[in-house]
Structure formats: C-alpha cells, structure tokens
Amino acid sequence: MRIGIVSDTHDDLAAVEAAVALFDREGVDAVVHCGDFVAPFSVAPFDVDGDDPDAGFDFHAVRGNNDGEWAVQSTVEAFGTYHGEAGTLSFGDGDAERAGDGDPVDVAVTHGTSGVVVDALVDCGDYDYVFHGHTHAHGVEERDGTVRVNPGGLPIPVDGADDVFRVAVLDVGADADGATGADAVTHHALDV
C-alpha cells in the first residue's frame, strides 16, 4: 500500500494539481493532507475518483491553523474523511490484499502547530507514524519505533523552510520492498 502525504498547500492550485498528478503516477491508495488548504476551492482537486469508487485514492485531512473557512470541512466530507484538529488512521486493517504483507500501520495526523503535541504523539509509542506539516520544512525522524513525517509545504520566507514544494509517499507492506520505518518514506520535490 502507498500513502501520499501533503501539507500546507495554501490555495496554490498549481501545487495541489502537481501533488495530485504525482500521487496518481505513484499509484497511491490513500492521501493524507496535514492541513492548511485555506479555502474550499483548493480541496476540490483531491476528488479524483468522481463517481468511480475504484478510481483515485481514499482522502483524509485535518484542519490547519490557516483553514479559516469552515466550508473546508464540508468540501472534504463530500468525497473524503475530515478528522478535525487531529486524527488516527489504520492502513491495511481488514484490507490485506491492498496493504500487502504485515500488520496494519497505525498513523496519527495533526497539523503540527504545536511541537509539544507532535512530540507527545511520537513519544507515546502508540503509532507507527506521525504525520504533520506547519513548518514548511520536509523531514523524517525515527524515535523508539515511531517515525515522524513532515512532507514539507510551499516555500515561505522563514528560516528552515523548504525552497521548493515537497510531498512524501510512504510505502507499506508489499510496496515497501522490505523498507521499514523512515526508509519507507520518500520525499518528492515538485516543480510548481
């Protein structure tokens, strides 16, 4: 199973469309957006399956600190799952054919506005992966069996932020080709 991870798209339709195109090329089964869409129009391109339940990918999202329009929630819920401030997901549970070999992968998702919350989710040991954004700086870190993944985001003029838009793909089960933990995460720089 392949999981696309994206964050901090901030109404940039070119970035959203580039991410969706990459996730389509990579054949992801699910996409997780870690927040900061900003407005509902920038949610719509993630609805790639239309009326065909076998096309596209499952979609999950959490609220970011810049998601001021409450219609973001209803727009996501029209085709995906909106988890509010944070959510927990299990990939592969009950879907062994899609997930491949191995146990389900448990994931916590939050925007990442609070580093204390992100660290607590990583350090609690309940999750295989913790996805977050907010900093616009991609990264992956493994601590005591839990992997923190920040896919990055649009470039912003802040020290430490990425200079290009990035997303990540997590390969689990058969798609991981034996890679586990941080080694199962690949970051992609997108030209937008």
C-alpha positions in Angstrom: 0.0 0.0 0.0 1.2 3.5 -0.8 0.1 6.6 1.1 0.6 10.1 -0.2 1.3 12.8 2.4 0.9 16.5 1.7 0.5 19.7 3.7 0.5 23.5 3.6 -0.9 23.9 0.0 -2.3 27.4 0.9 -4.7 27.8 -2.1 -1.9 27.2 -4.6 -3.8 25.2 -7.3 -0.7 24.6 -9.3 0.9 22.9 -6.2 -2.3 20.9 -5.5 -2.6 19.7 -9.1 1.2 18.8 -9.1 0.7 16.8 -5.9 -2.4 15.0 -7.3 -0.6 14.2 -10.5 2.4 12.8 -8.6 0.1 10.7 -6.3 -1.6 9.4 -9.4 1.7 8.4 -11.1 2.9 6.8 -7.9 -0.3 4.8 -7.6 -1.1 5.8 -4.0 -4.1 4.1 -2.3 -4.7 7.0 0.1 -3.7 10.6 0.6 -3.4 12.4 3.9 -3.4 16.2 3.9 -2.0 17.6 7.1 -3.8 20.9 6.9 -3.6 24.5 5.6 -5.7 24.2 2.4 -7.0 27.7 3.4 -10.1 27.8 1.2 -12.5 25.1 -0.2 -11.7 25.6 -3.8 -8.2 24.2 -3.2 -9.7 21.0 -1.7 -11.7 20.0 -4.8 -8.7 18.8 -7.0 -8.1 16.0 -4.5 -11.5 14.5 -5.5 -10.1 12.4 -8.4 -12.4 9.4 -8.3 -15.7 11.2 -9.1 -18.4 8.5 -9.2 -16.0 5.6 -9.7 -15.2 4.1 -6.3 -12.3 2.0 -7.9 -10.5 5.1 -9.2 -8.4 7.6 -7.4 -7.5 7.3 -3.7 -9.0 7.5 -0.3 -8.6 11.0 1.1 -8.1 12.1 4.7 -7.5 15.6 6.1 -7.0 17.6 9.3 -7.5 21.3 10.0 -4.6 23.7 9.7 -4.1 27.0 11.5 -4.9 28.9 8.3 -8.0 26.9 7.4 -10.3 29.8 8.3 -13.2 28.9 6.1 -15.5 26.3 7.8 -16.6 25.1 4.3 -13.3 23.3 4.0 -14.8 20.6 6.3 -17.9 20.0 4.2 -15.9 20.1 1.0 -13.6 17.3 2.2 -16.5 15.3 3.6 -18.2 15.3 0.1 -15.6 12.8 -1.0 -13.2 12.0 1.9 -12.8 12.0 5.7 -12.3 15.1 7.7 -10.7 14.5 11.1 -10.9 18.0 12.7 -7.8 19.0 14.7 -6.2 15.6 14.7 -7.0 12.0 13.7 -5.8 8.5 13.9 -5.8 6.1 10.9 -5.0 2.5 10.4 -3.9 1.5 6.9 -4.1 -2.2 5.9 -6.6 -3.2 8.7 -9.1 -5.5 7.1 -7.7 -4.9 3.6 -4.8 -7.4 3.4 -4.8 -7.5 -0.4 -4.2 -3.8 -0.7 -1.9 -3.5 2.2 0.3 -6.4 1.3 2.2 -8.4 3.9 2.4 -7.5 7.5 0.3 -5.8 10.2 -1.7 -2.7 9.8 0.1 0.6 10.0 -1.2 3.0 12.7 -0.8 6.7 12.0 -1.6 9.9 14.0 -2.2 13.1 12.0 -2.1 16.7 13.2 -1.2 20.0 11.5 1.8 20.5 13.8 1.1 24.0 15.1 2.2 22.7 18.5 5.5 21.0 18.5 4.7 19.7 22.0 1.7 17.8 20.6 3.7 16.4 17.8 6.5 15.2 20.2 3.9 13.7 22.5 2.3 11.7 19.7 5.7 10.5 18.6 6.9 9.7 22.1 3.7 7.9 23.4 4.6 4.8 21.3 1.0 4.2 20.2 1.7 4.9 16.5 4.0 3.6 13.8 3.9 7.0 12.1 3.0 10.6 13.0 2.3 12.9 10.0 2.3 16.7 10.4 3.1 19.9 8.5 3.0 23.5 9.5 6.8 24.3 9.3 7.0 24.0 5.5 10.2 22.0 6.1 10.3 18.4 5.0 11.7 15.8 7.3 11.6 12.3 8.6 12.8 11.2 12.1 12.6 7.8 13.8 12.4 7.7 17.6 11.9 4.5 19.5 9.9 2.8 16.7 7.8 5.7 15.7 8.5 7.8 12.6 7.7 11.5 12.4 7.0 12.6 8.8 6.7 16.2 7.7 6.1 16.2 3.9 7.1 19.9 3.6 4.9 22.5 2.0 5.0 25.6 -0.2 8.2 27.6 0.1 7.8 30.5 2.5 10.3 33.2 3.6 11.1 31.6 7.0 14.4 30.2 8.2 14.4 26.4 7.8 11.5 26.3 5.3 12.0 24.3 2.1 12.9 26.3 -1.1 10.6 24.1 -3.2 7.2 22.5 -2.8 7.5 18.9 -1.5 5.2 16.0 -0.7 6.0 12.5 0.6 5.0 8.9 -0.2 5.0 6.1 2.4 5.3 2.6 1.1 4.0 -0.1 3.5 3.5 -3.9 3.1 4.4 -5.4 -0.3 5.0 -1.9 -1.8 7.8 -1.2 0.6 10.1 -3.8 -0.9 11.4 -4.6 2.6 11.9 -1.0 3.6 10.6 -0.1 7.1 10.4 2.9 9.4 12.0 6.0 8.0 13.4 4.1 5.0 9.8 3.6 3.7 9.3 7.3 3.3 10.3 9.1 0.1 10.1 12.9 -0.3 9.4 14.4 -3.8 10.3 17.9 -4.9 7.6 19.3 -7.3 8.1 22.0 -9.8 5.3 24.5 -9.5 
